[in-house]
Amino acid sequence: MILYVILRDNQGFHRELAVFLGKQFVDHFLHLMDSCDYTTVKMLWIWNRMSKRQYRSEIHQAALEIDLFGNEHENFTENLENLMSTTQESLCTNRDCPGRFQKVKKTTINISPPHELPHKDPIQSAVDEFFCPKLLLCLERGCDGLRDFCQRVFCHGPPPFVIFNMQQWRSEDLSYVPYHLAICRHRYLLEGATLFNKKEHHYSAAFQIDGCWMHYDGLRSDNLILLHKPPELLLLSSLVYIRASDK
Ligand SMILES: [Zn+2]
């Protein structure tokens, strides 16, 4: 649902997303969502995942699990993994280090809450921490050097939208969620969030349309509710930010 809102509001993103998901997929997805055919949309996601991954080998085919009522957060992020992939290079100061040069790729953005209260907004600080260069103790076996990490970069340039996995955050750390974020020198705007209902063990989504906050819950018959303020982010699962236009 959040993806649909993003694509409907930002026609320019269609082409960018088609590079990762295929033009046909994007067209089908939009057509089905326009027709409110949500079950078929789920089938489309699953079919897409199967053709990409699980069906590649017979073993995987046999072990295939289909979770139709599952985790929207995972469905959303796993299908888009390449879109948001980032890499960070690092070099150990110890010349005898067994893995001196390393280049690590991450496909999701899992930001951690800061250890101590930062001066600025905690989410912006956590994003900066995720991307910034740093010097840490080397974790290679038998090495006591320091590992010098370069700035983390997006593999395919700044994506049209980013999804932050927020599952490590406690609700008290999230009293304030910023509307704007600077990510790799680009401006991003808050578009929505996925929320987790602990009691019902189930995910829903909140997003903005024309400045109004809406809550979408597929399990409710009255599944789209207008909110008068941003949702209480007590059980926040992920945050979605879209790239601001350069204009
Ligand atoms: Zn080392």
Boltz pocket constraint, residues with backbone or C-beta under 6 A from the ligand:
constraints:
  - pocket:
      binder: B
      contacts: [[A, 92], [A, 93], [A, 94], [A, 97], [A, 98], [A, 99], [A, 100], [A, 138], [A, 139], [A, 140], [A, 143], [A, 144], [A, 145], [A, 146], [A, 147]]
      max_distance: 6.0
